Amino acid sequence: MRTTLDIPEKLIDEAMKATGAKTKSQLIKDALQEQIDRSKRKKLIALKGTVDLDIDLDTLRDRKL
């Protein structure tokens, strides 16, 4: 999908140097993926302490000791 964006060239150049991206498209894809990943991590961190993970694997697997 083609999209026209008005992003300062200096910002693009600096981001490409910092990330090692070879193309502008790669830079934008990587930046978007990083933002998505960051957002998902924040949501997972917000769940900390709210999920009961007291799991007994032997019971789940119906094992007898």
C-alpha positions as CSV (number, residue, x, y, z in Angstrom):
1,M,0.0,0.0,0.0
2,R,1.4,3.4,-1.0
3,T,1.0,6.3,1.4
4,T,2.4,9.8,1.2
5,L,3.8,11.1,4.5
6,D,5.4,14.4,5.3
7,I,8.3,13.4,7.6
8,P,11.3,15.7,8.0
9,E,14.3,14.3,6.1
10,K,16.6,14.9,9.0
11,L,14.5,12.7,11.2
12,I,14.4,9.9,8.6
13,D,18.2,10.1,8.2
14,E,18.8,10.0,11.9
15,A,16.4,7.1,12.4
16,M,18.0,5.2,9.6
17,K,21.5,5.7,11.0
18,A,20.3,4.7,14.5
19,T,18.5,1.6,13.4
20,G,20.6,0.5,10.5
21,A,17.5,0.4,8.2
22,K,18.5,0.1,4.6
23,T,15.3,1.7,3.1
24,K,12.7,4.2,4.3
25,S,10.0,1.5,3.9
26,Q,12.0,-0.9,6.2
27,L,12.4,1.9,8.7
28,I,8.7,2.7,8.8
29,K,7.7,-1.0,9.0
30,D,10.2,-1.6,11.9
31,A,9.1,1.6,13.7
32,L,5.4,0.6,13.4
33,Q,6.1,-3.0,14.6
34,E,8.1,-1.7,17.5
35,Q,5.3,0.6,18.5
36,I,2.8,-2.3,18.3
37,D,5.1,-4.5,20.4
38,R,5.6,-1.8,23.0
39,S,1.8,-1.3,23.3
40,K,1.3,-5.1,23.8
41,R,4.0,-5.3,26.4
42,K,2.4,-2.4,28.3
43,K,-1.0,-4.2,28.3
44,L,0.7,-7.4,29.6
45,I,2.5,-5.5,32.3
46,A,-0.8,-4.0,33.4
47,L,-2.1,-7.5,34.0
48,K,0.7,-8.2,36.5
49,G,-0.8,-9.5,39.7
50,T,-4.3,-9.9,38.3
51,V,-4.0,-13.4,36.9
52,D,-3.8,-16.3,39.2
53,L,-1.1,-18.6,37.9
54,D,-1.1,-21.2,40.8
55,I,-0.9,-24.1,38.4
56,D,-0.1,-27.7,39.5
57,L,1.2,-29.4,36.3
58,D,0.9,-32.9,37.9
59,T,-2.8,-32.3,38.5
60,L,-3.3,-30.8,35.0
61,R,-1.6,-33.9,33.5
62,D,-3.4,-36.3,35.8
63,R,-0.1,-37.7,37.1
64,K,0.2,-39.6,40.3
65,L,3.3,-39.4,42.3
